[in-house]
Amino acid sequence: MAKQSHTPSRRAMLAGLAAAPAVGLPALAGVGGPLAMADAPTLLSDALAQAIELHKVAMAGLAAAPDDDDAIDRLSDVEFDARLVIAELPVATEGELLQKLRHLYDHEREAWGGNWDASDKFGSVFAALDVHFNGESQQ
C-alpha cells in the first residue's frame, strides 16, 4: 500500500484560505444588504493575515525540521505552498498589496541573505522594494 501524504496540497490551502472569504461575500450581501459588502475588504484582510500566519508557522516548522531529508523535503513543500498562497491571494487595496509584498520581500531577503543583484531576474523589483521599505537600496 502506498504511503499517504498528510501534507496539504497548494490547491487545498488555496481553497481553504482564498475561497473562504469569496464564499462568504454573497452570504453577507444577501443577509446584510449593501452595508455588508463594506465588510469585503476586512474579510480579504483577514484571509491575508491568516495566510501570512500560516506561512510563519510553516517557516518555523522548516527551521525546526529534524536532520532528515524526507522531512525537510516535505516541510519545504509546505513552506513553499504557504508562500504561494500569499502570492496568489487576491487583495482589495494597495495597502494589502504592500503588506503582502513586505512579507514576501522580508522572507526572500532572509532566505537569500540579501544575495541578489539588480541585474538578476527581478532584481530591479527588489531594488525598488529596498528603496521603498528601507529608504535606500541595500545593494
C-alpha positions as CSV (number, residue, x, y, z in Angstrom):
1,M,0.0,0.0,0.0
2,A,1.3,3.4,-0.9
3,K,2.2,5.8,1.9
4,Q,-0.4,8.5,2.1
5,S,0.9,12.1,2.5
6,H,-0.6,14.3,5.1
7,T,0.9,17.4,3.7
8,P,-1.8,19.7,2.4
9,S,-1.6,20.5,-1.3
10,R,-1.3,24.0,-2.6
11,R,-4.7,23.7,-4.1
12,A,-6.2,22.6,-0.8
13,M,-4.6,25.6,1.1
14,L,-5.7,28.0,-1.7
15,A,-9.2,26.6,-1.4
16,G,-9.2,26.9,2.3
17,L,-7.8,30.4,2.6
18,A,-8.6,32.2,-0.6
19,A,-12.0,30.8,-1.4
20,A,-13.5,31.1,2.1
21,P,-13.9,34.9,2.0
22,A,-15.2,34.8,-1.5
23,V,-17.8,32.2,-0.5
24,G,-18.8,34.4,2.5
25,L,-19.3,37.6,0.4
26,P,-22.6,36.5,-1.3
27,A,-24.0,35.4,2.0
28,L,-23.1,38.7,3.6
29,A,-24.6,40.6,0.7
30,G,-27.8,38.5,1.0
31,V,-28.2,39.0,4.7
32,G,-26.9,42.5,5.3
33,G,-27.6,44.2,2.0
34,P,-25.1,46.8,0.7
35,L,-23.6,47.6,4.1
36,A,-22.4,44.0,4.4
37,M,-20.4,44.4,1.2
38,A,-18.3,47.0,3.1
39,D,-17.0,44.1,5.1
40,A,-15.4,42.6,2.0
41,P,-12.0,44.4,2.5
42,T,-12.0,43.2,6.1
43,L,-12.6,39.6,5.0
44,L,-9.8,39.8,2.5
45,S,-7.5,41.4,5.1
46,D,-8.4,38.5,7.4
47,A,-7.5,36.0,4.7
48,L,-4.2,37.7,4.1
49,A,-3.4,37.8,7.8
50,Q,-4.2,34.1,8.1
51,A,-2.1,33.3,5.1
52,I,0.8,35.2,6.5
53,E,0.4,33.4,9.9
54,L,0.2,30.1,8.1
55,H,3.5,30.9,6.3
56,K,5.2,31.9,9.5
57,V,4.1,28.5,11.1
58,A,5.4,26.7,8.0
59,M,8.7,28.6,8.2
60,A,9.1,27.7,11.9
61,G,8.3,24.1,11.2
62,L,11.0,24.0,8.5
63,A,13.5,25.8,10.8
64,A,12.9,23.1,13.5
65,A,13.0,20.2,11.0
66,P,14.9,17.1,12.1
67,D,18.0,16.2,10.1
68,D,16.0,14.0,7.8
69,D,16.0,14.6,4.1
70,D,12.4,13.4,3.7
71,A,11.1,15.5,6.5
72,I,13.0,18.6,5.2
73,D,11.6,18.0,1.7
74,R,8.0,17.7,3.0
75,L,8.3,20.8,5.2
76,S,10.0,22.7,2.3
77,D,7.0,21.9,0.2
78,V,4.6,23.1,2.9
79,E,6.5,26.3,3.3
80,F,6.6,26.9,-0.5
81,D,2.9,26.2,-0.8
82,A,2.1,28.5,2.1
83,R,4.2,31.3,0.5
84,L,2.4,30.7,-2.8
85,V,-1.0,31.1,-1.1
86,I,0.1,34.6,-0.1
87,A,1.5,35.4,-3.6
88,E,-1.7,34.3,-5.3
89,L,-4.3,35.6,-2.8
90,P,-6.2,38.5,-4.3
91,V,-6.2,41.7,-2.2
92,A,-8.7,44.6,-2.2
93,T,-6.4,47.5,-1.5
94,E,-2.9,48.8,-2.3
95,G,-2.3,48.7,1.4
96,E,-2.9,44.9,1.4
97,L,-0.7,44.6,-1.6
98,L,2.1,46.4,0.3
99,Q,1.5,44.1,3.3
100,K,1.8,41.1,1.1
101,L,4.9,42.4,-0.7
102,R,6.5,43.3,2.6
103,H,6.1,39.8,4.0
104,L,7.3,38.1,0.8
105,Y,10.2,40.6,0.4
106,D,11.3,40.0,4.0
107,H,11.1,36.3,3.5
108,E,13.2,36.3,0.3
109,R,15.7,38.7,1.8
110,E,16.2,36.4,4.9
111,A,16.2,33.2,2.8
112,W,18.9,34.6,0.4
113,G,20.8,36.8,2.8
114,G,20.3,39.7,0.5
115,N,22.5,38.0,-2.1
116,W,20.8,39.3,-5.2
117,D,21.9,41.8,-7.8
118,A,19.8,44.4,-9.7
119,S,20.9,42.6,-12.9
120,D,19.4,39.3,-11.7
121,K,15.9,38.3,-12.8
122,F,13.5,40.6,-11.0
123,G,16.5,42.4,-9.4
124,S,15.1,45.8,-10.3
125,V,11.9,44.8,-8.4
126,F,13.9,44.0,-5.3
127,A,15.9,47.3,-5.7
128,A,12.6,49.2,-5.8
129,L,11.3,47.4,-2.8
130,D,14.6,48.1,-0.9
131,V,14.2,51.8,-1.6
132,H,10.5,51.7,-0.5
133,F,10.9,49.6,2.6
134,N,14.4,50.6,3.7
135,G,14.8,54.1,2.3
136,E,17.7,53.0,0.1
137,S,18.9,50.1,-1.9
138,Q,20.8,47.5,0.1
139,Q,22.9,46.6,-2.9
